[in-house]
Amino acid sequence: MSLKITLRKLIRQRVYSAINITGLAVGMAGAIIIFQLVSFHLGVDTYHRNADRTYRVVVDLHLEDGQVEKERGSAFVLHQTLKKEFSYVENAAYLAGKELTIDIKNASQSTKYLEKEHVAFTNSDFFNIFDYQWVEGNAATLNAPNQAVITESYALKYFGNANPVGQFLRVENKENIRIAGVIRDYPQQTDFKKDLFISLPTIRKIIPEYGYEDWGWIDSGRETYVTLRSEKDRETFEKQMPAFAQKYYGANGKIFQYHLQPLSDVHFNIDYNGKIKYTTIAILATVALLMVLIACFNFINLSTAQAFKRSKEVGIRKVLGVSQMQVFWSFIRETAVLTLVSALFALVLSILFSSILNNWLGLQIEVNYLADYRLPVFSVLLILLILVLAGVYPALIVSNFNPLRAITGLLRENNRNLFSVRKGLVVVQFSISFVLIAVALLIMLQSDYISKKDLGMNRDLIMHVRLPAAETDKIAVIRNEIGALNETEHFALLRGAPSSQEGYGGSVKFENRDWEKFAARSKVADENYVATYGLKLVAGRNVTQSDTVHELLINQKMVRALGLKSAEEALNKNLMIGEISKTGRIVGVLADFNNTDLYSAIEPTVIFQSKAFYRYAAVKLNHLDKSTVKNVAAIWQRQFPAHVFEYSFFDEELAGFYKREELASGLISLFAGVSVFLSCLGLFGLAIFSIEQRTKEIGIRKVLGASVAGIIGLLSADFLKLVLIAAVIATPAAYYFMDKWLQDFAYKVEIQWWIFASAGLTAATIALLTISFQSVKAALKDPVESLKSE
């Protein structure tokens, strides 16, 4: 019976009930989606049994000029040495990712695949550190050369339904590799998305030029992972590393400072190429809480406002013997019914919008109450939280009404006090919305700045084509034939583009001086590099054609780092490049260009020629049509029939540097919009209530000659004042979060006053539009009807 009465009351107040249900449903749905997103990222690689004592060995390069370069990669010899010298290192695995051409031959045909991210060389300890389910074979096979382990999905891709064990695949047209084991596919919550593991001894055959015994040869794509006997051994490891570095690096030991990075930190730490920043996770979790709070504040505001319309009802019930506690639980029941109905709508909304978000932002959110036990637990806790936050305070207010004052309508003083509380909650709501709008606006400005910043080079219509490492003898033919195409404006050979995330480099020695205290980045490219990318010479000339290190180009940053007074002073001087232990003569100085992403400042850079290092061709096109790629591909395929043609465009590569920012921008902008919607929903409800309370006043003002515009302004002014107060209060908090966000960038937009003004204007405009409908409606109402209604 009590449930029926509760439902009848909610239906009678259908407008307020609809506003409350909509607000709670949207807030809960947003919180559920964010919970799933945050849970997904926090759960990455936590399923491994040894996760709590598994670490990646990283090295911080402390250069003599005070700079610190954080490197996730390590030398090949490190994993073997650690296991040999430290008894508490139970397992040590070397994981070397590599882009490889895989050729699968059968009786009738040969199928080639270019695997860019899903292949790695490793040793058997990898499978002792990380948990995989074996279908056939075991990890010991990876200790022998020319062996491989494959996932079920890749076995199906390469060999169909045939048994993959014992089958062969050819790698880089160099070695035949035997499939010795099959493992089940990895779960989505992992950063180790490898499907083909080739035995580590094979790497020397596929990549013979790598410095396997050189402790200074560190590659970001080649990492060392260890499991320790216990978590306590981490401190011992850190203490022993200075002596360890001294032993193997000699005088340079103080430069190479090794550390253990917990597996739980790998996914989040962008200093070592994490996938998503801790700050993004923290912001999203905060936004989820704020959305729930805003929805609850809406409920509290409307409930307390409605309470005074029901004060006589409460007074009569108390006079008839209903206790204060019974009144309290009656209102809690109403809140519970609204919350449960909202939860059902939230479930539908979260399922619907999670799939839309997945497609839009490339996420992996799944709202499945049957598959994930944490989701129903979170939902129950969320419902209880909303009941406490949104239900208890209004129920206490109503249950404490004095019955005599309630019946005689003497509760106006209470209403005035509660009106102040409602004003305070509106200010809090719009303060939150203001902060989110300002931060979202800044992130969009920074993203736009990154995409349009002048990098000191041309980024448009430049096509990058991969070249097989072992077939440099065909480079001249490729250059001549592709260079002769009508679409080709320039053609260059290179190891990496001017702006790339490949961190090659090392020490340099200028003339007869000692080794410089700074590290220089190196680019390997031919004489057409400058013209292809539109780099600008500020002194000297371009290099002439050569297959080996002979003439060099440096940038202005290098000139300054060398302590030279002018670019001309560097010309015709010798510079030894530590990375390759060869000396060249500086013939030209280039204007500075961003040689990596915009998280980092421009660094001293040297460009040299060496045919043996060329891995890409850059084709600067004068136009792009349907036949362009086909023409380039046809020439390439004739020269390299055993490989797979692969290309990309430079501008798309640059955009890919900032996927983290695109994801954060999209998510924060979306949920900022949701928060504003929730705030305005509450404001809409309060506007209805306020206008209902002032119906007689509006009628009298119209009778006395007040204009429609004047009444609209009167009704809107009170709410707009609250929004403007919220903007003033929230500005310091918005500035703090904006400044924190920008700290990761070396190049960034300035936080200017107009960003706050725009956020405030946006909030005020949205608020005005929200309440204007009700204000106009009230202002246009016949005053006779307004006075009758009282």
Disulfide bonds with the S-S distance in Angstrom:
none
